[in-house]
Amino acid sequence: DLREKEVLGLVGESGCGKTTVGRTILRLYDPTSGEIRFRSQSGEIVDVANINQHKMKPLRREMRMIFQDPFSSLNPRLTVKDIISEPLEIHKVARGKKAEQRVAELMTSVGLDPAYMRRYPHEFSGGQRQRIGLARTLSLNPRLIIADEPVSALDVSVQAQVLNLLQELQRNLGLTLIFVAHDLSVVEHISDRIAVMYVGKIVELAKTDELLYHPMHPYTEALLSSIPPADPDIHLERIILEGDVPSPVDPP
């Protein structure tokens, strides 16, 4: 279960299904079976997995996503104003001057100068583009955000800035956040709880401190041992997993 206003970190190796889980929750992928229960703003519990796209549209105002690649996730033919205001127009929230005012507010909230709203994505750095994507995500005042490795494509110097911004917005706006990543040090910085995924299954779920300092599953122990210590004089034993990662199509 995902608790309201918490940050749940989802970690695991590449190909284990982290992104698939996030996109399936938002029905960007259609699930083949099962249930996805979401408590809407009205208090109604909706099975997202088994409703049609017409009924799903209002829920998309409450459930949003931050994509991994800040380059391909922004339309190069649209200005920043058009990119951020597009959800407002699709859901008939605001148009014209009202939409422009909302765009200015959102750009300010993510640390961008509203004077740049008529520029195109190629005129911004990677970190600034991710902020544009974040502003677009926040445009409809969502309650749940799936952040799919939002800093993995950025330089290390920029990662901390975007992470701190995301953490600040989560606290100020009371957002519920699923933070998908493969870097445990990044997840540790932002998460209340961490779920470890292996070949499409959650093998361990615990509070951040408990999981990092008292892991219970062998796979979690192996993941933690792969993190090099900050002190070069400290030498920790590395747990080497033998063989290849099994296929999710034919799990062990």
Buried (B, 14 or more C-beta within 10 A) or exposed (E): EBEEEBBBBBBBBEEBBBBBBBBBBBBEEEBEEEEBEBBBEEEEEBEBBEEEEEEBEEBBBBBBBBBBBBEEBBEEEBBBBBBBBBBBEEBEBBEEEEBBEBBBEBBEBBBBEBEBBEBBBEEBEBBBBBBBBBBBBBBBEBBBBBBBBBBBBBEEEBBEBBBEBBBEBBEEBEBBBBBBBBBBEBBBBBBBBBBBBBBBEEBBBBEBEBBBEEBEBEBBEBBBBEBEEEEEEEEEEEEEEEEEEEEBEEEE
